């Protein structure tokens, strides 16, 4: 019983900082986290409060903002706490570790599924503009949002469930925070089932997102090349380029973290990349959709002008 209780308290790895570097790192990470929360929550409030912004594209984007705040909140406060306690061991209960692992993978999965439904919205808007109002109704927006979150939750629930069924023989988590790899690496059992499902989960998630988004944008490119309408091409360029930048950034960050996992000697680089993976994209989303989309930019400018008048 004492051995079981002892295994319930896990030890987390930490960032390598010292008495001179922990404070600047803490302040920088805190400022970025505050920016992510304030900017993304502010965008959601602006979209939901403004009648002109309650369009399918912006309502679907609210899923991304909510997911960005969710993903940053799952990991960043823990890293901030660890930076304050830089010279102490970090401990976490196994149950809390499992919950955090579920949330980390849910955030990553929803990032892909939300970008998929946003790509579908852009496809209908550009390739079938006359049918856009009848296809992208509020009911369709709600259905797509539920599908994005629901499908991701089911995939991740099975992924984490397979790891929780394993007995444990270790206490050390080789990461700054808990994820699925952290959970099943605590076991000394055969991990064949976990590896097979983990591979299938990755193939389904990445394969469906890469294929659907690639096909969608190829069709959009064909329509734009055939069209001589400058208005259509300008609209496609304005909305699609920002979407593609976000998606490519998501893929690059994901692949970098996976590649660094294959090189144990680069564990410090992997830890930094893991933190960047939870703050870079949420901050980038807020900047791109908050400043580059004309309607949102105009709304933000109007709010600041209103405050200055007061």
FENPE-V307291 format. One record per backbone hydrogen bond with DSSP energy under -1.0 kcal/mol. CO is the residue of the C=O (numbers start at 1). NH is the residue of the N-H. Records with the same first field share a line. If there is no record, write none. Layout:
BEGIN
CO->NH / NH
END
This chain:
BEGIN
1->5
2->6
3->7
8->94
10->92
11->173
15->17
18->22
21->25
22->26
23->27
24->28
25->29
26->30
27->31
28->32
29->33
30->34
31->35
32->36
33->37
34->38
35->39
36->40
37->41
38->42
39->43
40->44
41->45
42->46
43->47
44->48
45->49
46->50
51->54
53->55
55->59
56->60
57->61
58->62
60->63
61->65
62->66
63->67
64->68
65->69
66->70
67->71
68->72
69->73
70->74
71->75
72->76
75->79
76->80
77->81
78->82
79->83
80->84
81->85
83->86
85->88
90->12
92->10
93->97
94->98
95->99
96->100
97->101
98->102
99->103
100->104
101->105
102->106
103->107
104->108
105->109
106->110
107->111
108->112
109->113
110->114
111->115
112->116
113->117
114->118
115->119
116->120
117->121
118->122
119->123
120->124
121->125
122->126
123->127
124->128
128->131
131->135
132->136
135->137
137->141
138->142
139->143
140->144
141->145
142->146
143->147
144->148
145->149
146->150
147->151
148->152
149->153
150->154
151->155
152->156
153->157
154->158
155->159
156->160
157->161
158->162
160->164
161->165
163->166
171->11
173->13 / 175
175->13
179->183
180->184
181->185
183->186
184->187
186->169 / 170
191->195
192->196
193->197
194->198
195->199
196->200
197->201
198->202
199->203
200->204
201->205
202->206
203->207
204->208
205->209
206->210
207->211
208->212
209->213
210->214
211->215
212->216
213->217
214->218
215->219
216->220
217->221
218->222
219->223
220->224
221->225
222->226
223->227
229->233
230->234
231->235
232->236
233->237
234->238
235->239
236->240
237->241
239->243
240->244
241->245
242->246
243->247
244->248
245->249
246->250
247->251
248->252
249->253
250->254
251->255
252->256
253->257
254->258
255->259
256->260
257->261
259->262
260->263
263->266
264->267
266->270
267->271
268->272
269->273
270->274
271->275
272->276
273->277
275->278
276->280
279->283
280->284
281->285
282->286
283->287
284->288
285->289
286->290
287->291
288->292
293->297
294->298
295->299
296->300
297->301
298->302
299->303
300->304
301->305
302->306
303->307
304->308
305->309
306->310
END
